[in-house]
């Protein structure tokens, strides 16, 4: 196992130690500077040859995925950094047991968890293969014709204090693919056969439980840096986190030191 854990790349910072036994203003304590964070340059994401699509399996954690891909669990931070995952508890897929517990805790009971959250269209094709109704359109339960509106995520102009990403909310909007469906059937004229064709099932219910499972499954799809390009990223991170000569409080590329100036009361 290599010594490539994330803390190796984090530079140090020395600050003046205060206290009754620390009268010398030149007595320093060295700590890791967790105010700096490694990032992968955005332009590298345009190099599709550097990454593969990867599906997280079962109860795999970042360290087990790193061990599979790079034969080193210490490189779990590469997995997280590649996918801009900051909070592993909310951004990494839960195990089946943890997901079940999370859902019950969130909704309060199994009966609430299995209540209908929204309705969703099923795919309908004509006999020649033309898609008449696409699958997966969210439709509202508030109207007799469920396809008149859909639920979409829109920005709220407020931002997450941790990730700085805009917070989204579900909003009901007119369905751009509105086909005047009714809840129980869909009829169209098939020119090939010269007959009307009727589908009796065009919409399915999606429960809160299914919704949460779907969100969890989407988290399983991540980017994985190819092993042969690992050193490219490691070198970039090392350079990115190194202190630059001439910067404030610079001692070396791996060390900064706090001011020794004393202030009178």
Backbone bond lengths (Angstrom), bond angles and torsions (degrees), N, CA, C in turn:
res aa  C-N    CA-C-N  psi(-1)  N-CA   C-N-CA  omega(-1)  CA-C   N-CA-C  phi
1 X - - - 1.465 - - 1.525 109.27 -
2 X 1.313 116.40 129.54 1.463 120.57 -176.01 1.528 111.18 -82.87
3 X 1.316 114.08 166.61 1.467 120.16 177.48 1.529 108.66 -96.84
4 X 1.345 115.48 67.21 1.452 120.25 -176.36 1.528 111.80 -120.72
5 X 1.331 115.99 27.69 1.456 116.76 176.94 1.526 109.76 -69.54
6 X 1.315 116.00 159.55 1.463 122.39 -171.85 1.518 112.44 -59.37
7 X 1.341 117.28 -34.39 1.459 120.98 -175.20 1.523 112.20 -66.12
8 X 1.312 116.22 -21.58 1.462 118.81 177.40 1.528 110.71 -64.54
9 X 1.335 116.65 -31.34 1.463 120.46 -176.50 1.523 112.86 -87.66
10 X 1.333 116.69 -17.43 1.463 119.95 -178.89 1.533 109.20 -72.91
11 X 1.335 118.33 124.76 1.475 120.18 -179.80 1.538 110.93 -73.02
12 X 1.331 115.15 165.70 1.463 121.27 -177.61 1.532 111.30 -97.66
13 X 1.324 112.92 160.62 1.463 120.22 175.22 1.518 107.97 -139.50
14 X 1.328 116.70 131.78 1.455 121.56 177.82 1.523 109.74 -105.66
15 X 1.328 115.69 131.15 1.456 119.71 177.57 1.527 108.98 -125.31
16 X 1.320 115.46 157.08 1.458 120.81 -177.96 1.515 109.47 -69.40
17 X 1.326 116.18 127.99 1.455 121.18 178.49 1.516 110.01 -79.99
18 X 1.320 116.83 125.92 1.463 121.91 179.73 1.522 109.11 -107.50
19 X 1.306 116.83 155.69 1.450 120.55 176.66 1.513 111.29 147.56
20 X 1.317 116.95 168.89 1.478 120.60 -176.78 1.517 113.69 -62.54
21 X 1.317 116.84 -27.41 1.463 120.31 -178.49 1.518 112.18 -99.87
22 X 1.350 117.03 7.63 1.455 120.42 -175.85 1.527 109.31 -122.54
23 X 1.317 116.32 71.50 1.454 120.28 -177.41 1.510 113.52 -79.36
24 X 1.328 117.92 -24.15 1.459 122.49 -177.49 1.530 109.97 -78.21
25 X 1.327 117.93 119.10 1.455 121.48 -179.00 1.521 112.19 -67.89
26 X 1.328 117.48 -9.76 1.453 121.08 179.41 1.529 111.67 -98.63
27 X 1.323 117.67 13.66 1.460 122.53 177.34 1.528 107.63 -90.45
28 X 1.346 117.02 111.02 1.460 121.22 -172.86 1.525 111.87 -110.29
29 X 1.310 114.55 153.05 1.459 122.14 171.35 1.525 108.02 -116.92
30 X 1.340 115.72 131.69 1.468 120.00 -178.14 1.527 109.60 -97.02
31 X 1.335 115.91 131.63 1.459 121.94 177.50 1.530 108.56 -136.33
32 X 1.334 116.10 164.84 1.451 121.12 174.19 1.529 108.97 -78.07
33 X 1.321 115.65 139.76 1.462 120.84 -178.86 1.531 109.65 -89.02
34 X 1.336 115.65 88.86 1.461 120.13 -176.69 1.532 112.02 -80.07
35 X 1.329 117.17 3.92 1.456 119.12 176.17 1.531 111.32 -81.10
36 X 1.327 117.13 -11.17 1.461 120.21 175.11 1.523 108.42 -100.29
37 X 1.301 116.20 150.37 1.461 120.94 -177.53 1.515 109.75 -142.12
38 X 1.313 115.55 132.98 1.456 120.50 177.92 1.512 111.21 -71.32
39 X 1.311 116.92 143.60 1.457 122.05 176.81 1.525 108.86 -135.44
40 X 1.314 115.57 156.80 1.455 121.56 174.07 1.519 107.67 -99.28
41 X 1.319 117.00 129.32 1.460 120.50 -178.19 1.526 110.81 -55.89
42 X 1.322 116.29 136.41 1.463 120.69 -177.18 1.520 112.69 -59.15
43 X 1.336 116.76 -33.79 1.459 119.10 -177.18 1.529 112.24 -65.82
44 X 1.338 116.46 -22.48 1.469 118.62 179.53 1.518 111.47 -69.95
45 X 1.349 116.87 -26.40 1.457 119.34 178.36 1.527 111.84 -68.84
46 X 1.335 116.24 -18.94 1.456 119.71 176.29 1.519 112.16 -77.61
47 X 1.339 115.78 -15.84 1.464 120.49 177.22 1.531 108.11 -86.60
48 X 1.321 116.29 85.55 1.465 120.34 -173.86 1.523 112.79 -63.59
49 X 1.336 116.75 -18.76 1.462 119.11 179.23 1.525 112.13 -71.07
50 X 1.342 117.42 -14.28 1.461 120.40 -178.85 1.527 112.48 -80.37
51 X 1.335 116.63 -20.46 1.466 120.16 -170.48 1.522 111.96 -126.29
52 X 1.300 114.09 154.77 1.456 122.61 170.66 1.521 108.77 -120.78
53 X 1.327 115.86 153.72 1.459 119.79 168.34 1.518 107.64 -76.13
54 X 1.308 116.39 137.93 1.461 120.56 -177.80 1.525 109.12 -136.10
55 X 1.345 115.79 138.78 1.454 121.55 177.94 1.529 108.72 -107.49
56 X 1.329 116.43 120.06 1.459 121.58 178.13 1.527 108.56 -68.91
57 X 1.313 116.51 127.62 1.466 120.82 -175.66 1.525 111.30 -99.41
58 X 1.332 115.31 140.17 1.457 121.77 170.95 1.513 113.89 48.46
59 X 1.338 114.83 -125.95 1.464 121.95 -177.35 1.525 112.53 -98.84
60 X 1.327 117.28 21.07 1.463 120.45 -179.05 1.526 111.54 -56.98
61 X 1.332 113.98 139.51 1.463 122.47 176.10 1.529 108.41 -105.40
62 X 1.340 118.28 170.17 1.464 119.62 177.37 1.524 113.39 -55.29
63 X 1.348 117.29 -37.97 1.461 119.11 -178.74 1.526 111.98 -70.99
64 X 1.339 117.92 -34.85 1.468 119.37 179.00 1.527 110.90 -72.77
65 X 1.350 116.47 -34.22 1.462 119.62 175.45 1.527 109.85 -66.09
66 X 1.333 117.41 -42.54 1.468 121.37 178.17 1.523 110.96 -61.80
67 X 1.320 116.20 -37.20 1.462 119.88 179.15 1.526 110.94 -67.03
68 X 1.333 116.30 -37.30 1.471 119.97 178.48 1.519 111.59 -68.74
69 X 1.328 115.85 -41.59 1.460 120.33 -174.49 1.520 113.28 -83.40
70 X 1.350 116.25 -39.01 1.459 120.01 -171.81 1.530 113.31 -121.75
71 X 1.338 116.10 1.03 1.466 121.90 -178.62 1.522 111.31 58.83
72 X 1.338 116.08 33.94 1.460 121.24 -179.73 1.529 109.41 -156.56
73 X 1.330 118.32 104.95 1.471 120.61 -179.43 1.520 113.01 -65.62
74 X 1.351 117.99 -18.88 1.464 120.91 177.99 1.528 112.67 -65.31
75 X 1.338 115.84 -15.57 1.461 119.78 -178.89 1.528 111.70 -92.11
76 X 1.331 116.03 22.22 1.464 119.30 176.84 1.524 111.43 -58.76
77 X 1.336 117.01 -31.29 1.465 120.84 -179.75 1.524 111.97 -65.86
78 X 1.349 117.22 -26.92 1.473 120.13 176.26 1.528 109.53 -66.03
79 X 1.337 116.34 -40.72 1.460 120.74 177.66 1.529 109.67 -60.53
80 X 1.319 116.74 -46.62 1.463 121.14 -177.72 1.528 111.36 -68.31
81 X 1.329 116.20 -42.98 1.463 120.73 -177.88 1.526 111.05 -66.28
82 X 1.320 116.30 -40.57 1.462 121.16 -179.91 1.523 111.25 -58.74
83 X 1.337 115.93 -33.52 1.464 120.44 -176.78 1.527 112.92 -105.77
84 X 1.348 116.05 12.06 1.472 122.45 178.57 1.523 111.49 52.46
85 X 1.332 115.91 41.10 1.457 121.38 177.88 1.523 108.28 -90.55
86 X 1.342 116.15 118.37 1.451 121.69 -179.34 1.525 110.74 -101.03
87 X 1.321 116.02 -45.37 1.462 121.34 -179.87 1.522 109.23 -107.32
88 X 1.324 117.02 99.87 1.461 121.06 -175.54 1.519 111.29 -65.60
89 X 1.324 117.87 -24.52 1.463 120.81 -177.92 1.527 112.35 -71.58
90 X 1.323 117.05 -30.98 1.462 119.86 -178.56 1.529 113.07 -107.11
91 X 1.330 118.00 -17.91 1.457 120.51 -175.00 1.530 113.69 -108.38
92 X 1.325 117.18 -5.25 1.471 121.62 177.69 1.526 107.82 -106.17
93 X 1.345 118.83 142.07 1.472 119.63 -178.11 1.523 112.58 -61.98
94 X 1.324 114.93 139.55 1.457 121.35 178.53 1.529 110.34 -81.47
95 X 1.320 116.06 154.12 1.459 120.49 172.81 1.520 108.22 -68.58
96 X 1.324 117.22 164.96 1.466 120.48 -178.89 1.522 111.58 -57.10
97 X 1.342 116.01 -43.67 1.469 120.00 -178.73 1.522 110.66 -66.23
98 X 1.347 116.48 -46.83 1.462 120.27 -179.47 1.527 111.62 -64.57
99 X 1.351 116.57 -37.56 1.460 120.27 179.10 1.524 110.36 -65.18
100 X 1.324 116.69 -43.72 1.462 120.38 178.75 1.530 110.83 -60.28
101 X 1.334 115.91 -44.63 1.469 120.09 179.24 1.520 111.35 -64.73
102 X 1.332 116.21 -39.21 1.468 120.94 179.13 1.526 110.73 -62.67
103 X 1.332 117.14 -43.78 1.460 121.28 -177.71 1.529 111.11 -65.48
104 X 1.325 115.88 -45.31 1.463 119.20 -179.63 1.524 110.66 -65.19
105 X 1.329 116.20 -38.66 1.463 119.88 178.34 1.528 110.73 -66.44
106 X 1.331 117.47 -37.95 1.461 121.80 -178.01 1.519 112.14 -70.96
107 X 1.350 116.90 -41.57 1.467 120.17 -174.52 1.526 113.22 -100.11
108 X 1.324 116.72 -11.78 1.455 119.71 173.15 1.507 116.77 92.65
109 X 1.328 117.52 -24.67 1.466 120.87 -179.73 1.520 109.43 -166.16
110 X 1.339 115.81 163.85 1.468 119.99 177.24 1.529 110.68 -64.91
111 X 1.344 116.79 -37.94 1.463 119.21 -178.34 1.523 111.04 -62.43
112 X 1.337 116.97 -40.75 1.463 120.56 177.23 1.527 110.94 -68.59
113 X 1.324 116.11 -38.18 1.465 120.30 -178.79 1.520 111.71 -64.34
114 X 1.325 116.72 -30.93 1.464 120.03 -177.80 1.525 112.98 -97.78
115 X 1.336 117.58 10.38 1.454 119.64 171.82 1.534 109.84 -69.63
116 X 1.334 115.91 153.44 1.461 120.51 -179.05 1.528 110.04 -68.93
117 X 1.318 115.88 126.99 1.472 121.12 177.71 1.526 109.89 -91.81
118 X 1.329 116.52 -44.58 1.455 122.08 176.44 1.524 108.68 -160.63
119 X 1.321 115.67 177.24 1.458 121.49 176.45 1.526 108.32 -111.57
120 X 1.300 115.81 155.51 1.460 120.71 -175.08 1.523 109.08 -140.11
121 X 1.346 115.84 138.76 1.460 119.70 -179.02 1.523 111.38 -74.68
122 X 1.313 115.46 147.64 1.457 123.35 169.94 1.524 108.25 -96.21
123 X 1.310 117.31 150.86 1.469 120.24 -179.49 1.523 110.52 -71.97
124 X 1.319 114.11 134.56 1.461 120.94 175.52 1.524 108.24 -124.87
125 X 1.327 115.84 126.92 1.461 121.56 179.25 1.525 109.90 -119.14
126 X 1.324 115.11 149.01 1.454 120.23 171.84 1.522 108.41 -76.59
127 X 1.302 116.32 171.64 1.460 119.70 -178.20 1.522 112.80 -64.87
128 X 1.342 117.39 -22.52 1.469 119.39 177.23 1.525 112.98 -90.31
129 X 1.363 116.96 6.31 1.455 121.27 175.44 1.509 114.92 93.95
130 X 1.320 118.35 -1.15 1.465 121.29 178.11 1.529 110.20 -68.87
131 X 1.338 116.57 130.88 1.462 120.61 179.09 1.524 108.72 -78.57
132 X 1.333 115.80 115.79 1.455 121.26 179.20 1.520 111.45 -91.03
133 X 1.324 116.03 -37.56 1.454 122.21 177.00 1.530 107.59 -133.03
134 X 1.316 118.59 116.64 1.473 119.83 178.92 1.523 111.06 -71.28
135 X 1.308 115.73 151.68 1.464 120.89 178.73 1.521 110.50 -80.44
136 X 1.332 115.38 150.86 1.454 120.35 170.13 1.501 117.13 85.62
137 X 1.336 118.87 8.63 1.461 120.00 176.06 1.519 108.51 -75.01
138 X 1.334 116.33 124.80 1.464 120.00 176.51 1.520 108.94 -73.88
139 X 1.312 116.18 131.65 1.452 120.48 179.08 1.515 109.56 -129.95
140 X 1.321 115.52 151.13 1.449 120.91 -173.89 1.520 112.02 -81.80
141 X 1.327 116.29 150.69 1.458 121.70 175.57 1.523 111.16 -94.05
142 X 1.352 117.00 3.40 1.455 120.14 -174.79 1.531 112.96 -82.09
143 X 1.316 116.85 -16.20 1.442 120.12 -173.55 1.530 110.66 -118.33
144 X 1.335 114.76 154.04 1.464 118.83 177.14 1.515 109.59 -60.34
145 X 1.329 116.64 -44.26 1.459 120.25 175.85 1.525 107.53 -92.45
146 X 1.325 117.72 100.62 1.452 122.59 -172.71 1.521 113.64 -63.63
147 X 1.309 118.04 -21.87 1.455 120.76 -176.45 1.524 113.68 -86.80
148 X 1.314 117.77 2.03 1.457 119.51 -177.40 1.521 111.78 -70.22
149 X 1.322 117.17 -27.98 1.465 121.29 178.66 1.517 109.78 -133.41
150 X 1.347 115.62 158.43 1.457 121.56 174.07 1.524 108.63 -132.11
151 X 1.332 116.43 162.54 1.454 122.21 177.82 1.521 108.87 -102.92
152 X 1.323 116.22 125.77 1.463 121.18 179.73 1.519 108.80 -129.39
153 X 1.341 115.26 160.58 1.463 120.67 176.06 1.521 109.42 -91.76
154 X 1.325 115.90 128.55 1.457 121.19 177.46 1.525 109.70 -127.91
155 X 1.339 116.01 152.83 1.454 121.31 179.84 1.518 112.01 -68.47
156 X 1.333 115.07 150.23 1.468 120.87 179.72 1.524 112.69 -109.69
157 X 1.328 115.94 -1.92 1.474 121.99 -177.40 1.527 111.94 64.29
158 X 1.345 115.91 21.18 1.460 121.86 170.20 1.515 107.26 -120.57
159 X 1.332 116.29 152.75 1.457 119.59 -170.23 1.515 111.58 -127.59
160 X 1.341 114.76 144.90 1.450 121.17 178.72 1.531 108.77 -66.82
161 X 1.328 118.81 128.61 1.471 120.63 -176.99 1.520 113.04 -68.24
162 X 1.332 117.74 -18.53 1.469 120.63 -178.71 1.518 110.95 -92.23
163 X 1.340 117.27 -52.45 1.465 121.04 -175.20 1.518 113.17 -92.18
164 X 1.364 116.63 -14.49 1.454 122.80 -177.48 1.528 112.21 64.19
165 X 1.346 116.98 17.12 1.449 121.20 177.97 1.524 109.49 -91.41
166 X 1.335 116.05 147.33 1.453 120.25 -179.42 1.524 110.60 -65.40
167 X 1.322 117.28 135.90 1.458 122.31 178.50 1.523 108.69 -80.81
168 X 1.333 116.37 132.05 1.451 121.65 -178.39 1.526 110.35 -105.26
169 X 1.327 116.13 156.02 1.449 120.94 174.92 1.523 108.96 -138.44
170 X 1.340 115.42 152.61 1.456 120.22 178.43 1.531 109.77 -78.95
171 X 1.325 115.06 128.65 1.458 120.78 -179.53 1.524 108.73 -128.45
172 X 1.310 116.24 140.02 1.455 121.05 179.07 1.519 109.31 -86.42
173 X 1.339 117.13 125.38 1.463 122.01 -177.80 1.524 109.31 -133.50
174 X 1.327 117.65 162.28 1.474 120.26 175.96 1.525 110.39 -58.66
175 X 1.308 115.69 139.74 1.458 121.40 -178.46 1.525 109.89 -78.57
176 X 1.346 118.70 114.77 1.471 120.21 -179.20 1.531 112.01 -65.39
177 X 1.334 116.79 -18.98 1.465 121.39 178.95 1.529 111.96 -104.09
178 X 1.336 115.36 25.62 1.466 120.20 -176.60 1.531 110.53 -57.99
179 X 1.336 117.02 122.95 1.461 122.09 -176.08 1.524 112.21 -120.45
180 X 1.339 117.01 18.13 1.447 122.55 178.77 1.525 111.50 55.52
181 X 1.307 115.73 45.78 1.456 120.27 176.51 1.515 109.64 -77.11
182 X 1.298 116.95 159.13 1.452 122.34 168.35 1.513 106.54 -111.55
183 X 1.331 119.02 162.10 1.455 120.88 -171.43 1.527 115.60 -59.62
184 X 1.334 117.99 -26.39 1.458 118.53 -169.57 1.515 115.35 -112.80
185 X 1.340 118.87 -15.16 1.461 117.36 -179.54 1.527 111.22 -156.21
186 X 1.330 115.06 163.49 1.452 122.56 177.45 1.520 107.27 -140.54
187 X 1.321 117.16 127.95 1.460 122.24 -177.43 1.523 110.01 -122.33
188 X 1.331 116.20 137.25 1.452 120.18 174.89 1.531 108.76 -142.84
189 X 1.317 115.45 159.36 1.457 120.39 178.76 1.515 108.67 -91.83
190 X 1.323 116.09 122.15 1.463 121.52 -179.62 1.528 108.68 -94.51
191 X 1.327 115.81 111.72 1.456 120.41 -176.09 1.518 112.37 -67.43
192 X 1.318 117.65 -26.94 1.465 120.31 -178.81 1.526 111.58 -67.03
193 X 1.333 114.96 -42.05 1.467 118.96 -178.66 1.515 112.71 -96.74
194 X 1.359 115.59 -15.86 1.453 119.32 -177.50 1.508 113.28 72.66
195 X 1.331 117.01 22.92 1.461 120.90 -177.51 1.531 110.80 -129.72
196 X 1.331 115.05 158.21 1.459 120.64 170.97 1.526 108.77 -76.92
197 X 1.336 116.11 135.59 1.465 121.51 177.99 1.522 107.80 -115.93
198 X 1.326 116.31 131.42 1.462 121.18 -178.07 1.519 110.70 -118.28
199 X 1.350 116.04 131.35 1.461 122.31 172.77 1.528 107.23 -106.70
200 X 1.312 115.90 127.81 1.460 120.72 -176.27 1.529 113.59 -89.83
201 X 1.337 116.71 -12.52 1.472 119.45 179.22 1.512 108.60 -129.77
202 X 1.313 116.37 107.61 1.465 120.61 -176.86 1.518 112.46 -120.72
203 X 1.319 117.35 -12.92 1.460 121.83 -176.70 1.524 109.42 -134.61
204 X 1.316 116.93 141.00 1.456 120.69 175.23 1.524 109.99 -122.56
205 X 1.309 115.86 154.01 1.458 121.34 176.54 1.524 109.98 -82.49
206 X 1.321 115.98 142.94 1.462 122.06 174.13 1.528 107.18 -122.78
207 X 1.327 116.44 117.84 1.464 120.95 -177.87 1.521 111.30 -82.32
208 X 1.323 115.21 167.63 1.471 120.06 174.07 1.520 110.39 -56.98
209 X 1.329 115.77 -39.67 1.468 120.53 -178.50 1.525 110.15 -63.35
210 X 1.337 117.34 -47.48 1.469 121.12 -179.98 1.527 110.73 -63.09
211 X 1.317 115.91 -37.28 1.460 120.95 178.93 1.524 111.12 -61.65
212 X 1.338 117.00 -46.11 1.469 121.25 -179.54 1.526 110.97 -67.39
213 X 1.323 117.00 -37.27 1.471 120.65 177.73 1.531 109.81 -63.94
214 X 1.336 116.03 -41.47 1.463 120.54 179.49 1.529 111.09 -62.54
215 X 1.342 116.75 -44.52 1.467 120.25 177.89 1.524 110.87 -60.73
216 X 1.323 115.59 -41.55 1.465 120.35 -179.71 1.526 111.03 -64.92
217 X 1.334 116.53 -39.96 1.462 120.40 -179.96 1.523 111.48 -67.22
218 X 1.328 116.84 -34.52 1.466 120.17 178.64 1.526 111.51 -63.20
219 X 1.331 116.24 -29.38 1.468 120.50 179.01 1.528 111.74 -70.69
220 X 1.322 116.75 -15.29 1.476 120.20 -179.48 1.519 112.00 -75.45
221 X 1.320 117.59 -14.94 1.460 121.48 -179.37 1.522 109.34 -91.92
222 X 1.317 116.30 108.66 1.464 120.95 -177.35 1.522 110.15 -129.85
223 X 1.327 114.95 171.91 1.460 121.43 171.53 1.529 108.56 -94.08
224 X 1.314 115.56 141.71 1.463 120.33 176.67 1.531 108.88 -125.28
225 X 1.311 115.79 122.05 1.455 120.40 176.61 1.530 108.98 -66.44
226 X 1.318 116.41 130.58 1.461 119.79 179.27 1.532 110.39 -64.98
227 X 1.322 114.78 142.01 1.462 120.38 -173.75 1.520 111.86 -57.97
228 X 1.332 117.08 -36.64 1.464 119.73 -175.94 1.525 112.84 -69.04
229 X 1.346 117.18 -14.50 1.466 120.97 179.28 1.531 111.54 -106.49
230 X 1.312 116.68 10.64 1.460 120.58 -176.76 1.528 111.94 -59.89
231 X 1.334 117.15 -42.64 1.467 120.14 -178.22 1.525 112.21 -65.24
232 X 1.337 117.17 -27.40 1.471 120.35 177.70 1.522 109.69 -61.93
233 X 1.337 115.74 -45.25 1.461 120.89 -178.77 1.528 110.91 -71.80
234 X 1.326 116.96 -42.08 1.462 120.12 -179.68 1.523 111.01 -61.20
235 X 1.324 116.29 -42.49 1.470 120.08 178.52 1.531 110.89 -65.03
236 X 1.338 115.56 -39.29 1.463 119.59 -179.52 1.527 111.05 -66.00
237 X 1.346 116.53 -42.85 1.457 120.83 -179.58 1.531 110.24 -65.14
238 X 1.324 115.96 -42.16 1.468 120.16 179.71 1.529 110.33 -61.27
239 X 1.332 115.98 -41.88 1.467 120.22 179.03 1.530 110.48 -69.13
240 X 1.322 116.10 -39.78 1.461 121.29 -177.64 1.532 112.55 -64.75
241 X 1.339 116.36 -36.57 1.459 120.98 -176.72 1.526 113.70 -88.48
242 X 1.317 116.83 -11.86 1.466 119.71 -179.34 1.528 110.56 -71.07
243 X 1.346 116.40 139.04 1.449 120.70 174.79 1.524 109.63 -68.62
244 X 1.319 115.08 144.04 1.463 119.83 -178.88 1.528 109.59 -94.68
245 X 1.326 115.64 135.30 1.459 121.13 179.94 1.518 109.68 -59.80
246 X 1.324 115.87 132.70 1.452 120.89 -178.28 1.516 112.64 97.32
247 X 1.331 116.85 -10.43 1.461 119.16 177.94 1.529 109.62 -75.06
248 X 1.313 116.62 162.88 1.451 122.24 -176.40 1.522 110.84 -60.05
249 X 1.343 116.87 134.31 1.470 124.80 176.22 1.535 112.44 65.79
250 X 1.329 117.57 18.86 1.468 122.30 -178.58 1.525 111.18 -66.39
251 X 1.345 115.40 131.73 1.461 122.11 171.06 1.523 109.02 -116.74
252 X 1.330 114.98 -48.90 1.454 121.49 176.12 1.522 107.57 -154.09
253 X 1.334 117.25 178.82 1.467 120.18 -179.40 1.522 111.98 -63.04
254 X 1.324 116.78 -20.22 1.466 119.75 -178.28 1.521 113.58 -114.35
255 X 1.350 117.27 7.12 1.463 118.87 -175.91 1.530 112.00 -147.53
256 X 1.343 114.01 132.74 1.456 121.55 167.74 1.517 107.73 -121.96
257 X 1.330 116.29 156.47 1.464 120.57 -176.58 1.531 109.33 -131.51
258 X 1.322 115.30 134.07 1.452 120.89 179.83 1.512 111.64 -66.79
259 X 1.336 115.71 159.73 1.463 120.90 -178.12 1.525 111.15 -63.24
260 X 1.320 115.86 144.91 1.471 121.04 178.75 1.527 111.40 -97.22
261 X 1.331 116.58 4.75 1.473 120.26 -177.31 1.528 109.62 -69.37
262 X 1.327 115.94 130.87 1.465 121.02 178.51 1.527 109.04 -97.40
263 X 1.314 117.04 140.68 1.456 121.20 178.84 1.511 108.97 -110.81
264 X 1.357 116.72 134.17 1.468 120.85 179.10 1.523 109.21 -78.95
265 X 1.326 114.82 151.08 1.471 120.23 177.88 1.531 109.47 -71.91
